[in-house]
Amino acid sequence: QAQAGWLQHDFGHLSVFKKSSWNHIVHKFVIGHLKGASANWWNHRHFQHHAKPNIFKKDPDVNMLHIFVLGDTQPVEYGKKKLKYLPYNHQHEYFFLIFPPLLIPVYFQIQIISTMIKRRFWADLAWAISYYLRYFITYIPFYGVLGSLCLLTFVRFLESHWFVWVTQMNHIPMEIDSEKHRDWLSSQMAATCNIEQSFFNDWFTGHLNFQIEHHLFPTMPRHNFWK
């Protein structure tokens, strides 16, 4: 599931086939049939991230719903306004209990399903239904309905940790702030950092350890980032 996530990312960025239409078709298959998610939901969310990385109210990836405060200025703003939805002085402790385990199994699942229905992404919904049909037809004979649901939840629980580690380590250490109206190149460089290159890191991150190169050249095939 994690590797299918990196693979759909490649198709979503039109970096596999020369024809955009082929990338879009296979993207819907991979994210829909192999992962049970929505291509339109991912495109809308991820393209906002690439356009305005780490910018509050413009990058959905730093919208933490008052659960966490990020960067240097947001904690100060919350302090001045006396906004204390949670004990933020302990967020480094409760981060591991909330963000990695719950992002994909809970938050993303609710957001994906509600988005497909509200925005009438019926093709995406059909692909997602095909994923669940295939999954339950495969596993119910072995584990029953409850066992299959538990397995699905456990897999997404593990994948969520994997996904959070990769996506946070090359963005969260960088500047997170309000819109500063920088030029595009500077805004990308301020929000991204790379992780040491190795065979394992390349595989584990889907080559997104080269996050700077990915943000500067988002349609470049991932195996060329190191060059």
N, C-alpha and C positions, 0 to 999 in steps of 0.2 A: 504493500500500500504506500509506503514512503517513497519507494522508487517510482511507482506510478505517479506520485505527486510531482516529482521532479520531471518526469516525462511529459505530463500534461502541461507543465510550465514551459517546456521547449516548444510544444505545438502552439500554445497560447501566444507565444512571442513570435510565431511564424518563422521559426529558425530551423525547421527540418526540411520541408519541401520548398522548391522554387516557387510553386504556385500557392498563393495565399489560400485559395479555396480548399486545397488538399489539407493544409494545416488546420483550417477551421473544422473540416469534416472529421479528421482523426482526433482533433482536440475534443470534440463532443463525445466521440467514442471512448477515449481514455478517461476523461474526467467524469463522464456520465455512466458508461457501462462498467468500467473497471473500478470506479471509486464512489458512485452514487451521488455525485455532486452536480453543479450547474456551471456550464461554460460561460453563459451570460453573466451569472453572478460573479464568477472569478474575474472575467474581463473587466467588468465595471469597477470592481474593488481594486484589482491589481494595477490597472492603468492609472488610477488616481494616485496610487502609491508611487509609481514611476514618474509621474508628472510633478508631484510635490512631495518628495520623500522627507519624512520626519517633520512635517509642518502641521501643527495643530489645526484641526477643523478642515484640513484638506487631504491629509493622508489617513485613510481609515485604519492603518496598521498601528497608529499611535493614539487611537481613540480607546482609552482604557475604562470608559464608563464610570469614572470616579473611583475605580478600584485601586489604581496605582497612579502615582505622580511621576512624570518623566522629565529628564533634562535638568537644566539649572534654573530656569525661570518659572516653570509651573509650580514647583514646591513653594517658591516665594509668593506667587499669586494666591495660592490656596491658603497660605499662612496669613497674608494680609486680609483676605476676605473671610478668614476663620471658617473655611470649608473643611470639615473633618468627617467625611462619610465613613472612613476607616482609620485606624491608627497607623498613619503613614510612616511613622518612625520605626514601625516593625514590618514594613512592606518587603524588605529583603528576607524576612522569615516566612511570611505567609505567601510570598510569590510562588514557592514550590508546591504549596497546597492548593493553589487556585489556578494559576495560569497554565502551566504545562499539562496538568491532568484534565482540565475542563474545556480547553479552547476548542478542540475538534469534536469530542463526543457530545458536548452540550451546546456551546455558543454557536459554532459554525453550523451544526446540524439544524438548530432552530432557525438561524438566519437564512440558510440555503432553502429549506422547505417553504418558509414564509415568503421569501423573495420569488420563488418559482410560481407560487399561487397568486400572490398579489400582482405581480407584473405579467402574469399569463405567459410564462415561458413554457408552453406546453410541450415543445420538442425536448427541452431539457428535462422536464418532468417525466416524459416517456423513457428517456435514457436512464434516469435515476431509478424508475420502477423496474426496468430491465435488470439493473444491478441487484436490487433486492430480490427479485424473482429468482435470478440465477443463484444468488447466495443461499436463500432458504431451501430451494430445491436440492442444492448440493449438500447442505449440512444438517437439515432436519432429520433425514434418515439415520444419521450418526448420533446426533446430540439432542434431538427433540427441539421443540420451539424455544423453551426457556434456555436450554444449553446453547442454542445457536445465537440467541440474543446476547447471552453472556459473552460468548466468544467474540461476536462483533464489537461489543462495547470494550472488551479487553484489548482487542487489536487497535481500535481507535484511541484508546487510552495510551498505549505504547507509542503509536504514531504521533500523537499530539505532543508528547515529550520530545520526540525526534524533531518534529517540525519546529517547535518553539526554540530549541537549542540552536538550530541552524539559522532561523530567521532573526533571532534576537542578537546573536553574537556578532553579526556584521552590520547592524544598524543601531541598536540601543546604546553602544558605547560612544556614538558620535553625537553631533549637535542635534537637539530636539527643541524646536522653538516655534514661535509664530512666524508668519510670512515676513521675510526680509526683502522680498523683491530683488533677489539676486539674479544674475544671468543663469541660464540653464546649466552650464558646465559647473559653475561654482556651487550651485545648489545640490548637484549630484555628488560632488566631491565632499561636501560638508556632511553628508548623511550616510556615507558608505565607508566600510573598511574591509580589508582582506584578511583571510586566515591562512596560516602557513600551508603551503602546497605539499601534499603527499598523496600516495596512491589511495590510502584510506580516506583522507579528508576529501579528495575529489569524489570518491564514491559516496561517502556518507552525506555530503552536502549537495550532490547533484551538480558539482562544479561551482556552486554558489559561494565557495570560499574565495572565488574571484569576483566579489560583489562589485568592486569599483568598475572592472571591465564590463560586467553585465549591465550596470546602470548607464555606462557611457555608450555601449553598443548593444542595446537590448535584443536586436534581431540576430546577433552573431551566434552561430552554433557553439554550444558550451565547450566542446573539445578544442576550440581555438583560443579560448580565453588566455591560456598560459603563454601564448605567443606574443 
